[in-house]
Amino acid sequence: MRRQPGISIASAADELRLAPNTVSTIVGELTTAGLLLRRVDPSDRRIAHLHLSPALGRKIDARRDRRVAALATAIQRLPRDELRQVELALPVLARVARELDAVGDGT
């Protein structure tokens, strides 16, 4: 839902390769816990669109910000020659990231 705000339960089930009723049950529990918001599609009330709750979105953003800051600190501590090796590896790492996006999670 973070990467695909408004995804439907059926689409989420396809993405997760789970049965729609399983995803529906999980969504119900996450909604009850206040982690997800379920919004009915105005053109088809049978379809629910899923969104992260604002509170969960803030927690995820804060965690990401901490990880980015930690990574920046770790990179700054590298010796110059190792930093250069990281810089040279960036194009290959970007390609790996694109390949991961293309194949999904492999399940």
C-alpha positions as CSV (number, residue, x, y, z in Angstrom):
1,M,0.0,0.0,0.0
2,R,2.9,2.3,0.5
3,R,4.1,1.7,-3.1
4,Q,0.7,1.4,-4.5
5,P,-1.7,3.6,-2.5
6,G,-5.3,2.7,-3.3
7,I,-4.6,-0.8,-4.4
8,S,-7.6,-3.1,-4.2
9,I,-7.8,-6.2,-2.2
10,A,-7.9,-8.3,-5.4
11,S,-4.8,-6.6,-6.8
12,A,-3.0,-6.9,-3.5
13,A,-3.8,-10.6,-3.4
14,D,-2.4,-10.9,-6.9
15,E,0.8,-9.0,-6.0
16,L,1.2,-11.1,-2.8
17,R,0.2,-14.3,-4.6
18,L,-2.3,-15.1,-1.9
19,A,-6.0,-16.0,-2.1
20,P,-8.2,-12.9,-2.0
21,N,-10.1,-14.1,1.1
22,T,-6.8,-14.5,2.9
23,V,-5.8,-10.9,2.0
24,S,-9.3,-9.7,3.0
25,T,-8.9,-11.3,6.4
26,I,-5.5,-9.7,6.9
27,V,-6.8,-6.4,5.7
28,G,-9.7,-6.6,8.2
29,E,-7.2,-7.2,11.1
30,L,-4.9,-4.4,10.0
31,T,-7.9,-2.1,9.6
32,T,-9.1,-3.0,13.1
33,A,-5.6,-2.3,14.4
34,G,-5.7,1.1,12.8
35,L,-2.8,0.4,10.4
36,L,-4.8,0.5,7.2
37,L,-7.7,2.6,5.8
38,R,-10.2,0.9,3.6
39,R,-12.0,3.3,1.2
40,V,-15.0,2.2,-0.9
41,D,-14.7,2.8,-4.6
42,P,-17.3,5.4,-5.5
43,S,-18.1,3.8,-8.8
44,D,-18.3,0.2,-7.5
45,R,-19.0,-0.2,-3.8
46,R,-17.9,-3.9,-3.9
47,I,-14.3,-2.7,-4.4
48,A,-12.2,-1.3,-1.4
49,H,-9.1,0.7,-2.0
50,L,-6.4,0.3,0.7
51,H,-4.2,3.1,2.2
52,L,-1.8,3.2,5.1
53,S,-3.1,5.1,8.1
54,P,-1.5,8.5,8.5
55,A,0.1,7.3,11.8
56,L,1.7,4.2,10.1
57,G,2.8,6.3,7.2
58,R,4.6,8.7,9.6
59,K,6.3,5.7,11.4
60,I,7.5,4.3,8.1
61,D,8.8,7.7,7.0
62,A,10.6,8.2,10.3
63,R,12.2,4.7,10.0
64,R,13.3,5.4,6.5
65,D,14.8,8.7,7.5
66,R,16.7,7.0,10.3
67,R,18.1,4.4,7.9
68,V,19.1,7.1,5.3
69,A,20.9,9.0,8.1
70,A,22.7,5.9,9.3
71,L,23.7,5.0,5.8
72,A,25.0,8.6,5.2
73,T,27.0,8.4,8.4
74,A,28.5,5.0,7.5
75,I,29.5,6.2,4.0
76,Q,31.1,9.4,5.4
77,R,33.3,7.2,7.6
78,L,34.7,5.2,4.7
79,P,38.3,5.8,3.7
80,R,38.6,7.7,0.4
81,D,39.7,4.6,-1.5
82,E,36.7,2.6,-0.3
83,L,34.4,5.5,-1.0
84,R,35.7,5.5,-4.6
85,Q,35.0,1.7,-4.9
86,V,31.4,2.4,-3.8
87,E,31.1,5.1,-6.3
88,L,32.4,2.8,-9.1
89,A,29.9,0.1,-8.0
90,L,26.8,2.4,-8.1
91,P,25.9,1.8,-11.8
92,V,26.0,-2.0,-11.2
93,L,24.0,-1.6,-8.0
94,A,21.4,0.5,-9.8
95,R,21.1,-2.2,-12.4
96,V,20.6,-4.9,-9.7
97,A,17.9,-2.7,-8.2
98,R,16.1,-2.5,-11.6
99,E,16.4,-6.2,-12.1
100,L,14.9,-6.8,-8.6
101,D,12.0,-4.5,-9.5
102,A,11.5,-6.4,-12.8
103,V,11.4,-9.9,-11.2
104,G,9.5,-8.9,-8.0
105,D,10.3,-10.9,-4.8
106,G,10.9,-14.2,-6.6
107,T,8.0,-16.1,-5.1
